[in-house]
Amino acid sequence: MRERLLTLLEPVVNGLGYELIELEHKGPLLRIYIDKAPPAGGGISVDDCALVSGQVAAVLDAEDPIGGGYTLEVSSPGFDRPLRTEAHFRAQLGKRAKLELGLPQDGRRRFTGTLLSIEAGVVTIEVDGKDFNIPLRSLASARLAD
């Protein structure tokens, strides 16, 4: 469902001059995080969210990918910015992040540390002096950390 929603909504959001940073679909709640598309970047207003919300709702109502009622929330990425694509990770190298995996790797599912690199779909994060290479496809979620 998540990939279908991304495929459906990303062109709509991009067409309005924004970037779809991430989406979360939990039960009837669909939350999407947007930012100004590069190179503009930086800062989302209530008006930006309202514009995107109206266009996304029209597409969701016409296509009905959720199959029933839903609550749509459109938000800025905030300080704990979600990370989804290689470009998102590349822009945040050197910063602290929290990564959570769908399945354990090296006996753990959660990694909080410094983003060192991203290459060929694999992010390298340093946690307590040890480097871990994590494929993006293995991530359940990724966000900047405090």
URGISUL-V882828 format. One record per pair of residues at least 24 apart in sequence whose ideal C-beta (glycine too) atoms are under 8 Angstrom apart, sorted by the first residue. I is the first residue (numbers start at 0). J is the second residue. D is the distance in Angstrom with one decimal. If there is no record, write none. Layout:
BEGIN
i j d
I J D
I J D
END
This chain:
BEGIN
i j d
0 24 6.1
0 64 7.4
0 65 7.8
3 64 5.6
4 29 7.2
4 64 6.1
4 65 8.0
7 58 6.5
7 59 8.0
7 62 6.1
7 64 5.9
8 55 5.8
8 58 6.7
8 59 7.9
11 54 5.5
11 55 5.9
11 58 5.3
12 51 6.0
12 54 7.9
12 55 7.1
15 50 6.3
15 51 6.0
15 54 6.1
17 43 7.8
17 47 6.9
17 51 6.0
20 76 4.8
20 80 7.0
20 81 5.6
20 83 6.7
20 87 7.0
21 76 7.4
21 81 3.6
21 82 8.0
21 83 5.1
24 65 7.6
27 65 7.9
27 67 7.5
27 68 5.8
27 69 5.1
27 70 5.5
28 69 7.3
28 70 5.1
28 72 6.9
29 59 7.6
29 65 6.9
29 69 5.3
29 70 7.0
29 71 5.3
29 72 7.3
30 71 7.9
30 72 4.4
30 73 7.9
30 74 6.5
31 55 6.7
31 71 7.6
31 72 7.4
31 73 5.4
31 74 7.4
32 74 5.5
32 75 6.9
32 76 4.6
32 77 7.8
32 80 7.9
32 81 5.6
33 73 6.2
33 74 7.5
33 75 7.0
33 76 7.7
34 75 6.7
34 76 5.7
42 75 7.5
43 74 7.7
43 75 3.7
43 76 8.0
48 73 4.3
48 74 6.6
48 75 7.6
49 73 7.8
78 143 7.0
78 145 7.8
79 142 4.7
79 143 5.4
79 144 7.2
79 145 7.6
80 142 6.5
80 143 4.7
81 140 7.3
81 141 6.8
81 142 5.4
82 141 4.1
82 142 6.5
82 143 7.0
83 141 7.1
84 135 7.9
85 117 5.2
85 120 6.9
85 135 7.1
88 114 6.2
88 117 4.1
88 122 5.3
88 135 7.8
88 141 7.7
89 117 5.3
91 143 6.3
92 116 6.7
92 117 7.2
94 143 5.9
94 144 8.0
95 143 6.9
95 144 4.1
95 145 7.2
96 124 6.6
96 141 6.2
96 142 6.6
96 143 5.5
96 144 5.5
97 140 8.0
97 141 7.2
97 142 5.3
97 143 7.7
97 144 4.7
98 122 7.3
98 124 6.2
98 133 6.1
98 138 6.0
98 140 7.6
98 141 4.9
99 138 7.0
99 139 4.9
99 140 4.8
99 141 7.3
100 133 6.9
100 137 5.2
100 138 6.2
100 139 6.0
101 137 6.3
101 138 7.3
101 139 4.4
102 137 6.9
104 131 7.3
104 133 6.5
104 137 6.6
105 131 6.5
108 139 7.9
111 144 5.5
END
